[in-house]
Amino acid sequence: MGEFVALIDVVPEDIDIDFEDFVLKLKNVLPDNVVIEHYEIKPVAFGLKKARVRVRYPEEWGGTDRVEELLGQVEGIQGIEGIAFSKA
């Protein structure tokens, strides 16, 4: 089996957040076979920003639901949305 790559937006609850620390927390809830390869900080509205993470995960997981569920374990998340995924 191969791998999928997904873009997932993760919106924190707070405006004042250290995104380095935030993404580290996201990485820490993922198993060894799932990797955040890259992330960007994107504006949302009214000073709120989100992390758009590029995640590589096992193909047998299918869509982004399982990855989103894992990322949702981090405290202080307002929302998670899978933007796109494709075979790596």
Helices and strands as residue ranges (DSSP letters): E 3-12, H 19-28, E 35-45, E 48-58, G 59-61, H 65-71, E 77-87
